[in-house]
Amino acid sequence: MSTLIDKFFRFKPKEEHKRLGGIQKIYQFDNGYGASVIRHEHSYGFEQGLWELGVLIGSELTYDTEITNDVIGHLTEEEVQKYLMEISEL
């Protein structure tokens, strides 16, 4: 499945899944961190066509990084790219 978001990302998702009427993309970086980027009927911003991002350590969500202590919702493609860059540099 190809989406608009892929045109903006220099990062390629490790995994991509259909979830709850939408999509989830999993990104993993060499530093051990990653991100879950979702847009589905229960994500923050879904009705506006926006994305939600959670920071991962390995495959588990973490709420203890300098980037955020929660998930971040209502994100544009450009904002998701900015957060992916920050996560890749942790």
mmCIF file as gemmi writes it, N, C-alpha and C atoms, coordinates in Angstrom:
data_model
loop_
_atom_site.group_PDB
_atom_site.id
_atom_site.type_symbol
_atom_site.label_atom_id
_atom_site.label_alt_id
_atom_site.label_comp_id
_atom_site.label_asym_id
_atom_site.label_entity_id
_atom_site.label_seq_id
_atom_site.pdbx_PDB_ins_code
_atom_site.Cartn_x
_atom_site.Cartn_y
_atom_site.Cartn_z
_atom_site.occupancy
_atom_site.B_iso_or_equiv
_atom_site.pdbx_formal_charge
_atom_site.auth_seq_id
_atom_site.auth_asym_id
_atom_site.pdbx_PDB_model_num
ATOM 1 N N . MET Axp A 1 ? 0.851 -1.18 0 1 0 ? 1 A 1
ATOM 2 C CA . MET Axp A 1 ? 0 0 0 1 0 ? 1 A 1
ATOM 3 C C . MET Axp A 1 ? 0.892 1.236 0 1 0 ? 1 A 1
ATOM 4 N N . SER Axp A 2 ? 0.718 2.092 -0.956 1 0 ? 2 A 1
ATOM 5 C CA . SER Axp A 2 ? 1.494 3.324 -1.038 1 0 ? 2 A 1
ATOM 6 C C . SER Axp A 2 ? 0.592 4.49 -0.658 1 0 ? 2 A 1
ATOM 7 N N . THR Axp A 3 ? 1.111 5.378 0.15 1 0 ? 3 A 1
ATOM 8 C CA . THR Axp A 3 ? 0.334 6.535 0.573 1 0 ? 3 A 1
ATOM 9 C C . THR Axp A 3 ? 1.149 7.8 0.365 1 0 ? 3 A 1
ATOM 10 N N . LEU Axp A 4 ? 0.479 8.927 0.471 1 0 ? 4 A 1
ATOM 11 C CA . LEU Axp A 4 ? 1.118 10.226 0.322 1 0 ? 4 A 1
ATOM 12 C C . LEU Axp A 4 ? 2.291 10.385 1.277 1 0 ? 4 A 1
ATOM 13 N N . ILE Axp A 5 ? 2.166 9.843 2.475 1 0 ? 5 A 1
ATOM 14 C CA . ILE Axp A 5 ? 3.212 10.024 3.475 1 0 ? 5 A 1
ATOM 15 C C . ILE Axp A 5 ? 4.566 9.515 2.977 1 0 ? 5 A 1
ATOM 16 N N . ASP Axp A 6 ? 4.592 8.452 2.177 1 0 ? 6 A 1
ATOM 17 C CA . ASP Axp A 6 ? 5.848 7.9 1.69 1 0 ? 6 A 1
ATOM 18 C C . ASP Axp A 6 ? 6.617 8.876 0.809 1 0 ? 6 A 1
ATOM 19 N N . LYS Axp A 7 ? 5.946 9.783 0.147 1 0 ? 7 A 1
ATOM 20 C CA . LYS Axp A 7 ? 6.614 10.764 -0.709 1 0 ? 7 A 1
ATOM 21 C C . LYS Axp A 7 ? 7.466 11.728 0.103 1 0 ? 7 A 1
ATOM 22 N N . PHE Axp A 8 ? 7.114 11.914 1.368 1 0 ? 8 A 1
ATOM 23 C CA . PHE Axp A 8 ? 7.811 12.878 2.206 1 0 ? 8 A 1
ATOM 24 C C . PHE Axp A 8 ? 8.934 12.244 3.018 1 0 ? 8 A 1
ATOM 25 N N . PHE Axp A 9 ? 8.849 10.947 3.261 1 0 ? 9 A 1
ATOM 26 C CA . PHE Axp A 9 ? 9.773 10.317 4.197 1 0 ? 9 A 1
ATOM 27 C C . PHE Axp A 9 ? 11.031 9.833 3.522 1 0 ? 9 A 1
ATOM 28 N N . ARG Axp A 10 ? 12.154 10.16 4.097 1 0 ? 10 A 1
ATOM 29 C CA . ARG Axp A 10 ? 13.392 9.54 3.645 1 0 ? 10 A 1
ATOM 30 C C . ARG Axp A 10 ? 13.549 8.193 4.322 1 0 ? 10 A 1
ATOM 31 N N . PHE Axp A 11 ? 12.718 7.926 5.333 1 0 ? 11 A 1
ATOM 32 C CA . PHE Axp A 11 ? 12.741 6.664 6.053 1 0 ? 11 A 1
ATOM 33 C C . PHE Axp A 11 ? 11.695 5.735 5.458 1 0 ? 11 A 1
ATOM 34 N N . LYS Axp A 12 ? 12.053 4.486 5.34 1 0 ? 12 A 1
ATOM 35 C CA . LYS Axp A 12 ? 11.123 3.477 4.841 1 0 ? 12 A 1
ATOM 36 C C . LYS Axp A 12 ? 10.617 2.665 6.03 1 0 ? 12 A 1
ATOM 37 N N . PRO Axp A 13 ? 9.317 2.389 6.083 1 0 ? 13 A 1
ATOM 38 C CA . PRO Axp A 13 ? 8.811 1.594 7.201 1 0 ? 13 A 1
ATOM 39 C C . PRO Axp A 13 ? 9.343 0.165 7.15 1 0 ? 13 A 1
ATOM 40 N N . LYS Axp A 14 ? 9.637 -0.363 8.334 1 0 ? 14 A 1
ATOM 41 C CA . LYS Axp A 14 ? 10.058 -1.755 8.457 1 0 ? 14 A 1
ATOM 42 C C . LYS Axp A 14 ? 8.848 -2.671 8.247 1 0 ? 14 A 1
ATOM 43 N N . GLU Axp A 15 ? 7.698 -2.226 8.751 1 0 ? 15 A 1
ATOM 44 C CA . GLU Axp A 15 ? 6.45 -2.978 8.64 1 0 ? 15 A 1
ATOM 45 C C . GLU Axp A 15 ? 5.324 -2.011 8.329 1 0 ? 15 A 1
ATOM 46 N N . GLU Axp A 16 ? 4.286 -2.528 7.702 1 0 ? 16 A 1
ATOM 47 C CA . GLU Axp A 16 ? 3.094 -1.748 7.418 1 0 ? 16 A 1
ATOM 48 C C . GLU Axp A 16 ? 1.89 -2.684 7.551 1 0 ? 16 A 1
ATOM 49 N N . HIS Axp A 17 ? 0.877 -2.236 8.315 1 0 ? 17 A 1
ATOM 50 C CA . HIS Axp A 17 ? -0.281 -3.078 8.587 1 0 ? 17 A 1
ATOM 51 C C . HIS Axp A 17 ? -1.566 -2.278 8.421 1 0 ? 17 A 1
ATOM 52 N N . LYS Axp A 18 ? -2.606 -2.936 7.969 1 0 ? 18 A 1
ATOM 53 C CA . LYS Axp A 18 ? -3.939 -2.35 8.012 1 0 ? 18 A 1
ATOM 54 C C . LYS Axp A 18 ? -4.451 -2.511 9.435 1 0 ? 18 A 1
ATOM 55 N N . ARG Axp A 19 ? -4.985 -1.434 10.014 1 0 ? 19 A 1
ATOM 56 C CA . ARG Axp A 19 ? -5.474 -1.457 11.389 1 0 ? 19 A 1
ATOM 57 C C . ARG Axp A 19 ? -6.737 -0.611 11.519 1 0 ? 19 A 1
ATOM 58 N N . LEU Axp A 20 ? -7.787 -1.191 12.047 1 0 ? 20 A 1
ATOM 59 C CA . LEU Axp A 20 ? -8.994 -0.461 12.446 1 0 ? 20 A 1
ATOM 60 C C . LEU Axp A 20 ? -9.462 0.533 11.383 1 0 ? 20 A 1
ATOM 61 N N . GLY Axp A 21 ? -9.537 0.084 10.155 1 0 ? 21 A 1
ATOM 62 C CA . GLY Axp A 21 ? -9.994 0.948 9.081 1 0 ? 21 A 1
ATOM 63 C C . GLY Axp A 21 ? -8.951 1.943 8.61 1 0 ? 21 A 1
ATOM 64 N N . GLY Axp A 22 ? -7.697 1.718 8.948 1 0 ? 22 A 1
ATOM 65 C CA . GLY Axp A 22 ? -6.628 2.628 8.551 1 0 ? 22 A 1
ATOM 66 C C . GLY Axp A 22 ? -5.322 1.892 8.39 1 0 ? 22 A 1
ATOM 67 N N . ILE Axp A 23 ? -4.241 2.546 8.824 1 0 ? 23 A 1
ATOM 68 C CA . ILE Axp A 23 ? -2.903 2.008 8.581 1 0 ? 23 A 1
ATOM 69 C C . ILE Axp A 23 ? -1.995 2.269 9.772 1 0 ? 23 A 1
ATOM 70 N N . GLN Axp A 24 ? -1.032 1.363 9.976 1 0 ? 24 A 1
ATOM 71 C CA . GLN Axp A 24 ? 0.041 1.536 10.941 1 0 ? 24 A 1
ATOM 72 C C . GLN Axp A 24 ? 1.349 1.265 10.22 1 0 ? 24 A 1
ATOM 73 N N . LYS Axp A 25 ? 2.33 2.149 10.431 1 0 ? 25 A 1
ATOM 74 C CA . LYS Axp A 25 ? 3.671 1.965 9.878 1 0 ? 25 A 1
ATOM 75 C C . LYS Axp A 25 ? 4.645 1.934 11.043 1 0 ? 25 A 1
ATOM 76 N N . ILE Axp A 26 ? 5.528 0.946 11.012 1 0 ? 26 A 1
ATOM 77 C CA . ILE Axp A 26 ? 6.54 0.795 12.055 1 0 ? 26 A 1
ATOM 78 C C . ILE Axp A 26 ? 7.906 1.14 11.457 1 0 ? 26 A 1
ATOM 79 N N . TYR Axp A 27 ? 8.616 2.045 12.124 1 0 ? 27 A 1
ATOM 80 C CA . TYR Axp A 27 ? 9.957 2.454 11.713 1 0 ? 27 A 1
ATOM 81 C C . TYR Axp A 27 ? 10.937 2.026 12.796 1 0 ? 27 A 1
ATOM 82 N N . GLN Axp A 28 ? 12.098 1.526 12.404 1 0 ? 28 A 1
ATOM 83 C CA . GLN Axp A 28 ? 13.155 1.141 13.331 1 0 ? 28 A 1
ATOM 84 C C . GLN Axp A 28 ? 14.458 1.802 12.888 1 0 ? 28 A 1
ATOM 85 N N . PHE Axp A 29 ? 15.227 2.267 13.876 1 0 ? 29 A 1
ATOM 86 C CA . PHE Axp A 29 ? 16.477 2.955 13.591 1 0 ? 29 A 1
ATOM 87 C C . PHE Axp A 29 ? 17.648 2.226 14.238 1 0 ? 29 A 1
ATOM 88 N N . ASP Axp A 30 ? 18.84 2.482 13.751 1 0 ? 30 A 1
ATOM 89 C CA . ASP Axp A 30 ? 20.044 1.812 14.231 1 0 ? 30 A 1
ATOM 90 C C . ASP Axp A 30 ? 20.311 2.061 15.715 1 0 ? 30 A 1
ATOM 91 N N . ASN Axp A 31 ? 19.781 3.132 16.283 1 0 ? 31 A 1
ATOM 92 C CA . ASN Axp A 31 ? 20.019 3.46 17.689 1 0 ? 31 A 1
ATOM 93 C C . ASN Axp A 31 ? 19.123 2.671 18.648 1 0 ? 31 A 1
ATOM 94 N N . GLY Axp A 32 ? 18.28 1.763 18.138 1 0 ? 32 A 1
ATOM 95 C CA . GLY Axp A 32 ? 17.4 0.967 18.985 1 0 ? 32 A 1
ATOM 96 C C . GLY Axp A 32 ? 16.018 1.555 19.174 1 0 ? 32 A 1
ATOM 97 N N . TYR Axp A 33 ? 15.859 2.809 18.757 1 0 ? 33 A 1
ATOM 98 C CA . TYR Axp A 33 ? 14.554 3.454 18.839 1 0 ? 33 A 1
ATOM 99 C C . TYR Axp A 33 ? 13.788 3.252 17.537 1 0 ? 33 A 1
ATOM 100 N N . GLY Axp A 34 ? 12.519 3.525 17.603 1 0 ? 34 A 1
ATOM 101 C CA . GLY Axp A 34 ? 11.676 3.443 16.431 1 0 ? 34 A 1
ATOM 102 C C . GLY Axp A 34 ? 10.431 4.269 16.642 1 0 ? 34 A 1
ATOM 103 N N . ALA Axp A 35 ? 9.476 4.105 15.739 1 0 ? 35 A 1
ATOM 104 C CA . ALA Axp A 35 ? 8.222 4.848 15.842 1 0 ? 35 A 1
ATOM 105 C C . ALA Axp A 35 ? 7.094 4.008 15.262 1 0 ? 35 A 1
ATOM 106 N N . SER Axp A 36 ? 5.944 4.15 15.892 1 0 ? 36 A 1
ATOM 107 C CA . SER Axp A 36 ? 4.698 3.625 15.351 1 0 ? 36 A 1
ATOM 108 C C . SER Axp A 36 ? 3.915 4.83 14.861 1 0 ? 36 A 1
ATOM 109 N N . VAL Axp A 37 ? 3.622 4.857 13.579 1 0 ? 37 A 1
ATOM 110 C CA . VAL Axp A 37 ? 2.884 5.974 12.973 1 0 ? 37 A 1
ATOM 111 C C . VAL Axp A 37 ? 1.558 5.404 12.486 1 0 ? 37 A 1
ATOM 112 N N . ILE Axp A 38 ? 0.464 5.934 13.018 1 0 ? 38 A 1
ATOM 113 C CA . ILE Axp A 38 ? -0.848 5.376 12.715 1 0 ? 38 A 1
ATOM 114 C C . ILE Axp A 38 ? -1.821 6.443 12.238 1 0 ? 38 A 1
ATOM 115 N N . ARG Axp A 39 ? -2.765 5.974 11.465 1 0 ? 39 A 1
ATOM 116 C CA . ARG Axp A 39 ? -3.932 6.794 11.1 1 0 ? 39 A 1
ATOM 117 C C . ARG Axp A 39 ? -5.079 5.793 10.937 1 0 ? 39 A 1
ATOM 118 N N . HIS Axp A 40 ? -5.912 5.712 11.968 1 0 ? 40 A 1
ATOM 119 C CA . HIS Axp A 40 ? -7.085 4.835 11.93 1 0 ? 40 A 1
ATOM 120 C C . HIS Axp A 40 ? -8.182 5.433 12.783 1 0 ? 40 A 1
ATOM 121 N N . GLU Axp A 41 ? -9.314 4.791 12.816 1 0 ? 41 A 1
ATOM 122 C CA . GLU Axp A 41 ? -10.514 5.389 13.411 1 0 ? 41 A 1
ATOM 123 C C . GLU Axp A 41 ? -10.389 5.73 14.89 1 0 ? 41 A 1
ATOM 124 N N . HIS Axp A 42 ? -9.363 5.242 15.588 1 0 ? 42 A 1
ATOM 125 C CA . HIS Axp A 42 ? -9.186 5.574 17.002 1 0 ? 42 A 1
ATOM 126 C C . HIS Axp A 42 ? -7.955 6.444 17.256 1 0 ? 42 A 1
ATOM 127 N N . SER Axp A 43 ? -7.28 6.896 16.214 1 0 ? 43 A 1
ATOM 128 C CA . SER Axp A 43 ? -6.071 7.708 16.406 1 0 ? 43 A 1
ATOM 129 C C . SER Axp A 43 ? -6.43 9.19 16.466 1 0 ? 43 A 1
ATOM 130 N N . TYR Axp A 44 ? -5.572 9.93 17.163 1 0 ? 44 A 1
ATOM 131 C CA . TYR Axp A 44 ? -5.756 11.38 17.285 1 0 ? 44 A 1
ATOM 132 C C . TYR Axp A 44 ? -5.503 12.043 15.938 1 0 ? 44 A 1
ATOM 133 N N . GLY Axp A 45 ? -6.531 12.649 15.368 1 0 ? 45 A 1
ATOM 134 C CA . GLY Axp A 45 ? -6.415 13.357 14.098 1 0 ? 45 A 1
ATOM 135 C C . GLY Axp A 45 ? -6.973 12.606 12.906 1 0 ? 45 A 1
ATOM 136 N N . PHE Axp A 46 ? -7.465 11.379 13.116 1 0 ? 46 A 1
ATOM 137 C CA . PHE Axp A 46 ? -7.954 10.553 12.014 1 0 ? 46 A 1
ATOM 138 C C . PHE Axp A 46 ? -9.005 11.272 11.169 1 0 ? 46 A 1
ATOM 139 N N . GLU Axp A 47 ? -9.965 11.897 11.821 1 0 ? 47 A 1
ATOM 140 C CA . GLU Axp A 47 ? -11.056 12.534 11.078 1 0 ? 47 A 1
ATOM 141 C C . GLU Axp A 47 ? -10.579 13.69 10.208 1 0 ? 47 A 1
ATOM 142 N N . GLN Axp A 48 ? -9.421 14.25 10.529 1 0 ? 48 A 1
ATOM 143 C CA . GLN Axp A 48 ? -8.846 15.335 9.735 1 0 ? 48 A 1
ATOM 144 C C . GLN Axp A 48 ? -7.798 14.811 8.748 1 0 ? 48 A 1
ATOM 145 N N . GLY Axp A 49 ? -7.616 13.496 8.69 1 0 ? 49 A 1
ATOM 146 C CA . GLY Axp A 49 ? -6.611 12.917 7.8 1 0 ? 49 A 1
ATOM 147 C C . GLY Axp A 49 ? -5.198 13.07 8.315 1 0 ? 49 A 1
ATOM 148 N N . LEU Axp A 50 ? -5.058 13.251 9.639 1 0 ? 50 A 1
ATOM 149 C CA . LEU Axp A 50 ? -3.743 13.464 10.242 1 0 ? 50 A 1
ATOM 150 C C . LEU Axp A 50 ? -3.252 12.192 10.921 1 0 ? 50 A 1
ATOM 151 N N . TRP Axp A 51 ? -2.01 12.223 11.367 1 0 ? 51 A 1
ATOM 152 C CA . TRP Axp A 51 ? -1.314 11.046 11.889 1 0 ? 51 A 1
ATOM 153 C C . TRP Axp A 51 ? -1.061 11.142 13.382 1 0 ? 51 A 1
ATOM 154 N N . GLU Axp A 52 ? -0.859 9.981 14.001 1 0 ? 52 A 1
ATOM 155 C CA . GLU Axp A 52 ? -0.451 9.875 15.4 1 0 ? 52 A 1
ATOM 156 C C . GLU Axp A 52 ? 0.852 9.101 15.448 1 0 ? 52 A 1
ATOM 157 N N . LEU Axp A 53 ? 1.767 9.525 16.312 1 0 ? 53 A 1
ATOM 158 C CA . LEU Axp A 53 ? 3.088 8.904 16.402 1 0 ? 53 A 1
ATOM 159 C C . LEU Axp A 53 ? 3.377 8.528 17.843 1 0 ? 53 A 1
ATOM 160 N N . GLY Axp A 54 ? 3.934 7.338 18.034 1 0 ? 54 A 1
ATOM 161 C CA . GLY Axp A 54 ? 4.436 6.895 19.325 1 0 ? 54 A 1
ATOM 162 C C . GLY Axp A 54 ? 5.878 6.472 19.169 1 0 ? 54 A 1
ATOM 163 N N . VAL Axp A 55 ? 6.708 6.769 20.165 1 0 ? 55 A 1
ATOM 164 C CA . VAL Axp A 55 ? 8.12 6.399 20.145 1 0 ? 55 A 1
ATOM 165 C C . VAL Axp A 55 ? 8.254 4.969 20.665 1 0 ? 55 A 1
ATOM 166 N N . LEU Axp A 56 ? 9.093 4.19 20.019 1 0 ? 56 A 1
ATOM 167 C CA . LEU Axp A 56 ? 9.339 2.802 20.401 1 0 ? 56 A 1
ATOM 168 C C . LEU Axp A 56 ? 10.776 2.62 20.87 1 0 ? 56 A 1
ATOM 169 N N . ILE Axp A 57 ? 10.957 1.73 21.832 1 0 ? 57 A 1
ATOM 170 C CA . ILE Axp A 57 ? 12.271 1.15 22.113 1 0 ? 57 A 1
ATOM 171 C C . ILE Axp A 57 ? 12.108 -0.306 21.732 1 0 ? 57 A 1
ATOM 172 N N . GLY Axp A 58 ? 12.837 -0.727 20.706 1 0 ? 58 A 1
ATOM 173 C CA . GLY Axp A 58 ? 12.593 -2.05 20.138 1 0 ? 58 A 1
ATOM 174 C C . GLY Axp A 58 ? 11.191 -2.068 19.551 1 0 ? 58 A 1
ATOM 175 N N . SER Axp A 59 ? 10.348 -2.933 20.077 1 0 ? 59 A 1
ATOM 176 C CA . SER Axp A 59 ? 8.97 -2.997 19.569 1 0 ? 59 A 1
ATOM 177 C C . SER Axp A 59 ? 7.947 -2.502 20.571 1 0 ? 59 A 1
ATOM 178 N N . GLU Axp A 60 ? 8.407 -1.922 21.691 1 0 ? 60 A 1
ATOM 179 C CA . GLU Axp A 60 ? 7.502 -1.47 22.751 1 0 ? 60 A 1
ATOM 180 C C . GLU Axp A 60 ? 7.414 0.059 22.793 1 0 ? 60 A 1
ATOM 181 N N . LEU Axp A 61 ? 6.197 0.567 22.996 1 0 ? 61 A 1
ATOM 182 C CA . LEU Axp A 61 ? 6.035 2.011 23.176 1 0 ? 61 A 1
ATOM 183 C C . LEU Axp A 61 ? 6.779 2.458 24.425 1 0 ? 61 A 1
ATOM 184 N N . THR Axp A 62 ? 7.407 3.614 24.345 1 0 ? 62 A 1
ATOM 185 C CA . THR Axp A 62 ? 8.058 4.208 25.505 1 0 ? 62 A 1
ATOM 186 C C . THR Axp A 62 ? 7.506 5.608 25.716 1 0 ? 62 A 1
ATOM 187 N N . TYR Axp A 63 ? 7.383 5.977 26.962 1 0 ? 63 A 1
ATOM 188 C CA . TYR Axp A 63 ? 6.868 7.29 27.324 1 0 ? 63 A 1
ATOM 189 C C . TYR Axp A 63 ? 7.931 8.075 28.081 1 0 ? 63 A 1
ATOM 190 N N . ASP Axp A 64 ? 9.189 7.735 27.844 1 0 ? 64 A 1
ATOM 191 C CA . ASP Axp A 64 ? 10.285 8.325 28.592 1 0 ? 64 A 1
ATOM 192 C C . ASP Axp A 64 ? 11.427 8.723 27.656 1 0 ? 64 A 1
ATOM 193 N N . THR Axp A 65 ? 11.145 9.68 26.764 1 0 ? 65 A 1
ATOM 194 C CA . THR Axp A 65 ? 12.192 10.224 25.897 1 0 ? 65 A 1
ATOM 195 C C . THR Axp A 65 ? 12.12 11.739 25.93 1 0 ? 65 A 1
ATOM 196 N N . GLU Axp A 66 ? 13.175 12.375 25.439 1 0 ? 66 A 1
ATOM 197 C CA . GLU Axp A 66 ? 13.166 13.837 25.352 1 0 ? 66 A 1
ATOM 198 C C . GLU Axp A 66 ? 12.199 14.327 24.283 1 0 ? 66 A 1
ATOM 199 N N . ILE Axp A 67 ? 11.73 13.439 23.43 1 0 ? 67 A 1
ATOM 200 C CA . ILE Axp A 67 ? 10.802 13.827 22.368 1 0 ? 67 A 1
ATOM 201 C C . ILE Axp A 67 ? 9.387 13.971 22.903 1 0 ? 67 A 1
ATOM 202 N N . THR Axp A 68 ? 8.945 12.989 23.696 1 0 ? 68 A 1
ATOM 203 C CA . THR Axp A 68 ? 7.595 13.054 24.246 1 0 ? 68 A 1
ATOM 204 C C . THR Axp A 68 ? 7.436 12.059 25.38 1 0 ? 68 A 1
ATOM 205 N N . ASN Axp A 69 ? 6.47 12.324 26.257 1 0 ? 69 A 1
ATOM 206 C CA . ASN Axp A 69 ? 6.124 11.382 27.315 1 0 ? 69 A 1
ATOM 207 C C . ASN Axp A 69 ? 4.748 10.772 27.062 1 0 ? 69 A 1
ATOM 208 N N . ASP Axp A 70 ? 4.293 10.847 25.813 1 0 ? 70 A 1
ATOM 209 C CA . ASP Axp A 70 ? 2.994 10.304 25.411 1 0 ? 70 A 1
ATOM 210 C C . ASP Axp A 70 ? 3.025 10.105 23.897 1 0 ? 70 A 1
ATOM 211 N N . VAL Axp A 71 ? 1.919 9.689 23.313 1 0 ? 71 A 1
ATOM 212 C CA . VAL Axp A 71 ? 1.836 9.702 21.854 1 0 ? 71 A 1
ATOM 213 C C . VAL Axp A 71 ? 1.583 11.135 21.419 1 0 ? 71 A 1
ATOM 214 N N . ILE Axp A 72 ? 1.879 11.43 20.158 1 0 ? 72 A 1
ATOM 215 C CA . ILE Axp A 72 ? 1.678 12.771 19.611 1 0 ? 72 A 1
ATOM 216 C C . ILE Axp A 72 ? 0.692 12.641 18.46 1 0 ? 72 A 1
ATOM 217 N N . GLY Axp A 73 ? -0.434 13.311 18.555 1 0 ? 73 A 1
ATOM 218 C CA . GLY Axp A 73 ? -1.463 13.213 17.532 1 0 ? 73 A 1
ATOM 219 C C . GLY Axp A 73 ? -1.595 14.461 16.702 1 0 ? 73 A 1
ATOM 220 N N . HIS Axp A 74 ? -2.491 14.392 15.741 1 0 ? 74 A 1
ATOM 221 C CA . HIS Axp A 74 ? -2.831 15.518 14.864 1 0 ? 74 A 1
ATOM 222 C C . HIS Axp A 74 ? -1.625 16.03 14.089 1 0 ? 74 A 1
ATOM 223 N N . LEU Axp A 75 ? -0.818 15.103 13.545 1 0 ? 75 A 1
ATOM 224 C CA . LEU Axp A 75 ? 0.414 15.477 12.846 1 0 ? 75 A 1
ATOM 225 C C . LEU Axp A 75 ? 0.247 15.42 11.334 1 0 ? 75 A 1
ATOM 226 N N . THR Axp A 76 ? 0.823 16.398 10.661 1 0 ? 76 A 1
ATOM 227 C CA . THR Axp A 76 ? 0.902 16.374 9.202 1 0 ? 76 A 1
ATOM 228 C C . THR Axp A 76 ? 2.042 15.443 8.796 1 0 ? 76 A 1
ATOM 229 N N . GLU Axp A 77 ? 2.145 15.129 7.514 1 0 ? 77 A 1
ATOM 230 C CA . GLU Axp A 77 ? 3.243 14.307 7.018 1 0 ? 77 A 1
ATOM 231 C C . GLU Axp A 77 ? 4.595 14.946 7.324 1 0 ? 77 A 1
ATOM 232 N N . GLU Axp A 78 ? 4.682 16.255 7.164 1 0 ? 78 A 1
ATOM 233 C CA . GLU Axp A 78 ? 5.932 16.962 7.418 1 0 ? 78 A 1
ATOM 234 C C . GLU Axp A 78 ? 6.316 16.893 8.89 1 0 ? 78 A 1
ATOM 235 N N . GLU Axp A 79 ? 5.335 17.007 9.784 1 0 ? 79 A 1
ATOM 236 C CA . GLU Axp A 79 ? 5.613 16.919 11.218 1 0 ? 79 A 1
ATOM 237 C C . GLU Axp A 79 ? 6.067 15.511 11.598 1 0 ? 79 A 1
ATOM 238 N N . VAL Axp A 80 ? 5.448 14.484 11.008 1 0 ? 80 A 1
ATOM 239 C CA . VAL Axp A 80 ? 5.876 13.111 11.268 1 0 ? 80 A 1
ATOM 240 C C . VAL Axp A 80 ? 7.321 12.935 10.831 1 0 ? 80 A 1
ATOM 241 N N . GLN Axp A 81 ? 7.676 13.455 9.666 1 0 ? 81 A 1
ATOM 242 C CA . GLN Axp A 81 ? 9.054 13.343 9.183 1 0 ? 81 A 1
ATOM 243 C C . GLN Axp A 81 ? 10.023 13.997 10.163 1 0 ? 81 A 1
ATOM 244 N N . LYS Axp A 82 ? 9.669 15.151 10.689 1 0 ? 82 A 1
ATOM 245 C CA . LYS Axp A 82 ? 10.516 15.854 11.656 1 0 ? 82 A 1
ATOM 246 C C . LYS Axp A 82 ? 10.725 14.989 12.899 1 0 ? 82 A 1
ATOM 247 N N . TYR Axp A 83 ? 9.652 14.393 13.41 1 0 ? 83 A 1
ATOM 248 C CA . TYR Axp A 83 ? 9.79 13.526 14.588 1 0 ? 83 A 1
ATOM 249 C C . TYR Axp A 83 ? 10.595 12.271 14.284 1 0 ? 83 A 1
ATOM 250 N N . LEU Axp A 84 ? 10.421 11.68 13.119 1 0 ? 84 A 1
ATOM 251 C CA . LEU Axp A 84 ? 11.222 10.509 12.755 1 0 ? 84 A 1
ATOM 252 C C . LEU Axp A 84 ? 12.697 10.859 12.731 1 0 ? 84 A 1
ATOM 253 N N . MET Axp A 85 ? 13.035 12.02 12.216 1 0 ? 85 A 1
ATOM 254 C CA . MET Axp A 85 ? 14.436 12.463 12.192 1 0 ? 85 A 1
ATOM 255 C C . MET Axp A 85 ? 14.965 12.601 13.623 1 0 ? 85 A 1
ATOM 256 N N . GLU Axp A 86 ? 14.173 13.214 14.502 1 0 ? 86 A 1
ATOM 257 C CA . GLU Axp A 86 ? 14.593 13.387 15.895 1 0 ? 86 A 1
ATOM 258 C C . GLU Axp A 86 ? 14.784 12.041 16.581 1 0 ? 86 A 1
ATOM 259 N N . ILE Axp A 87 ? 13.874 11.109 16.346 1 0 ? 87 A 1
ATOM 260 C CA . ILE Axp A 87 ? 13.977 9.787 16.964 1 0 ? 87 A 1
ATOM 261 C C . ILE Axp A 87 ? 15.219 9.064 16.448 1 0 ? 87 A 1
ATOM 262 N N . SER Axp A 88 ? 15.506 9.193 15.173 1 0 ? 88 A 1
ATOM 263 C CA . SER Axp A 88 ? 16.678 8.517 14.602 1 0 ? 88 A 1
ATOM 264 C C . SER Axp A 88 ? 17.982 9.07 15.157 1 0 ? 88 A 1
ATOM 265 N N . GLU Axp A 89 ? 17.943 10.275 15.732 1 0 ? 89 A 1
ATOM 266 C CA . GLU Axp A 89 ? 19.145 10.919 16.269 1 0 ? 89 A 1
ATOM 267 C C . GLU Axp A 89 ? 19.27 10.817 17.79 1 0 ? 89 A 1
ATOM 268 N N . LEU Axp A 90 ? 18.352 10.112 18.444 1 0 ? 90 A 1
ATOM 269 C CA . LEU Axp A 90 ? 18.443 9.964 19.916 1 0 ? 90 A 1
ATOM 270 C C . LEU Axp A 90 ? 19.709 9.227 20.309 1 0 ? 90 A 1
